[in-house]
Amino acid sequence: MYEQAEMLGHMLAGCVFFPGTFYLLLGVGKICPGVSKADLYLLCNSAVSSLQAIISCCVGSIVVANCYKDILFARHWLTEAYTCFGVVYFYYDIWSMYVVECARFPEQTTNGWLPLKFYLKRKGLLVFHHLALPAIFFPIIMFFRKGIGDFFVASLFFIELSTPFVAMRAVLLRFQMENSLVYLLNGVFAISAFFMCRIAIFPMLYAVYGDKYGLSTMQVPFAIPVKCNVGCALILGFQIYWFAQMIRLLKSYSPKQNGKHHSPLEKEL
């Protein structure tokens, strides 16, 4: 049983780790000459996001490997520990994106702070995403699933695999490297990782369940609780939306723009 004190302890650790790492990198970055405040804040935000993704995937690998023999009832302490630690990241990132935007648009600030309306106009969808997912799935993972399905919860930690590539794309655009081979390769990796770990992972998990219990993949949705199907559909809906945005951005982008014009979609991705 995951104790309340442990839950609060891991959440507190997240509260210290994510902003603490951001400011640590910020302090190191200020030593480097020639990097603007806006660029430095973006680099720090991207680095923390990528670090969080790496940790998430490592935790997912450990739990999946340990729970594969019994995908329903096997337990691993990292599942709930990382859920409590990682949930803080969503709220940290709302704040981190805000300070990045403050650095990028100093002419829009008042005493160093952007109007909330301006920030939400640029990042409103991401803010909604960062608020909605923890509000829905944190209680489910921690309180309502009754310790069942650590394997499936940990598998969803791999959703973060595409985050470093998305973060790198923002950095490459910032430094006007959209015509480089690195940018092209990063885009291919980003879309591939996004599709595999955020969309294809759901039918893969249904297939794993069917294989373990002698069902076809098509039979699985009718053999598991409705709430499981609804939860997967909610997560998948978010991911399909973002994937469609990435494809639309790819189609609307022209290298000849040379960084002078960016699609409005880039404000959200």
Secondary structure, DSSP 8 states (H G I E B T S, - for coil): ---HHHHHHHHHHHHHHHHHHHHHHHHHHTTSTT--HHHHHHHHHHHHHHHHHHHHHHHHHHHHHHHGGGTTT---HHHHHHHHHHHHHHHHHHHHHHHHHHHH-GGG-BTTB--HHHHHHHHHHHHHHHHHHHHHHHHIIIIISTT--HHHHHHGGGGGGGHHHHHHHHHHHHTT-TTSHHHHHHHHHHHHHHHHHHTTHHHHHHHHHHHHHT--TTTHHHHS-HHHHHHHHHHHHHHHHHHHHHHHHHHH--GGGTTS---GGGGT-
